[in-house]
Amino acid sequence: VQLQASGGGLVQAGGSLRLSCTISGGSLSSYAMGWFRQAPGKEREFVSAIGWSGSNKDYADSVKGRFTISRDNAKNTVYLQMGNLKPDDTATYYCATDPLPSACDHDLDHDYDYWGQGTLVTVSS
């Protein structure tokens, strides 16, 4: 299983970006999915998760109300729509698979098995 994250870039504070994560070598519907991020000099932290059906979602408090996670199992792709971006959102964003398809609230690294390579988001003030 391989994950390819894309959509990062440079954006001004208050702007929006949509990240995508496409899975290959497996079926997205077999997994719950998560997004994590890691800022320079900081530990990787949970951002959001979504169950296999897309009905159940979870967000870190820091992004709640600004970010929206979604998925399209037919396209083997999960999305993270990010709005009202802040400089503190600057980080490399990673997508990951959770082998428990019904999960939507796993917020620890060890709950996830396959990881994408990351896509860099830079928010300027």
C-alpha positions in Angstrom: 0.0 0.0 0.0 1.3 3.4 -0.9 -0.1 6.9 -0.1 0.6 10.0 -2.1 -0.2 13.3 -0.5 -0.5 16.5 -2.5 -1.9 20.0 -2.5 0.4 21.8 -0.1 1.9 25.2 -0.9 2.3 28.7 0.3 -0.8 30.6 1.3 -1.5 33.8 3.2 -3.1 33.8 6.6 -6.9 33.5 6.2 -6.5 31.6 3.0 -7.5 28.1 2.0 -5.9 24.9 0.7 -7.2 21.4 -0.1 -4.9 18.5 0.5 -5.4 15.2 -1.2 -4.2 11.7 -0.4 -4.5 8.9 -2.9 -4.0 5.3 -2.0 -2.6 2.7 -4.4 -2.0 -1.0 -3.9 -5.1 -1.3 -1.8 -8.7 -0.2 -1.4 -9.4 3.0 0.5 -12.7 1.5 1.8 -10.7 -1.0 3.8 -9.3 1.8 6.0 -10.2 4.6 8.3 -7.9 7.5 7.4 -6.1 10.1 9.4 -4.2 13.4 8.8 -1.3 14.4 11.0 1.1 17.3 10.8 4.6 18.1 12.0 5.9 21.6 12.4 9.7 22.3 12.4 11.1 21.4 15.7 7.9 19.9 17.0 6.4 16.4 17.4 3.9 15.1 14.9 0.4 15.8 16.0 -3.1 14.6 15.1 -5.2 16.7 12.8 -8.3 14.8 11.7 -9.6 11.3 11.1 -12.5 9.8 9.2 -14.1 6.3 9.3 -14.4 4.1 6.2 -17.9 5.3 5.3 -17.2 9.0 5.8 -20.0 9.4 8.3 -17.8 9.6 11.4 -15.1 12.3 11.7 -12.9 13.7 14.4 -10.8 16.8 14.6 -8.1 18.3 16.8 -9.4 21.2 18.8 -6.9 23.5 17.1 -8.5 22.9 13.6 -12.1 22.3 14.5 -14.4 24.6 12.6 -11.7 25.5 10.1 -10.7 22.1 8.5 -13.0 19.5 6.9 -12.0 15.9 6.2 -13.8 13.9 3.5 -13.2 10.9 1.3 -14.2 9.4 -2.0 -13.7 5.7 -1.9 -14.4 5.3 -5.6 -11.4 7.5 -6.3 -9.3 6.0 -3.5 -8.7 9.6 -2.2 -9.1 11.4 1.1 -9.2 15.1 1.4 -8.5 17.8 3.9 -10.1 21.1 3.2 -8.3 23.8 5.2 -9.8 27.2 5.7 -9.0 30.4 7.6 -5.4 29.2 7.8 -3.1 30.6 10.4 0.7 30.8 10.6 0.6 28.1 13.3 -0.8 25.7 10.7 2.5 25.7 8.9 3.7 22.1 8.9 4.3 19.1 6.8 1.0 17.2 6.5 0.9 13.5 6.4 -2.0 11.1 5.6 -2.1 7.6 7.1 -4.2 4.5 7.0 -5.9 3.1 10.1 -6.4 -0.7 9.7 -9.6 -0.5 11.8 -12.1 0.8 9.2 -14.7 1.9 11.7 -12.3 4.0 13.7 -12.6 7.8 13.5 -11.1 8.9 16.8 -7.6 7.4 16.8 -5.2 10.3 17.4 -1.9 8.5 18.1 0.8 7.6 15.6 0.8 3.9 16.5 -2.8 3.4 15.5 -1.8 3.9 11.9 0.2 1.6 9.7 0.9 3.1 6.2 2.0 6.7 5.8 2.3 9.1 2.9 5.4 11.1 2.3 4.0 14.4 3.4 3.1 17.7 1.8 4.3 21.0 3.0 1.9 23.8 4.0 3.3 27.2 4.7 1.1 30.0 5.9 2.5 33.5 5.8 1.3 36.2 8.1 
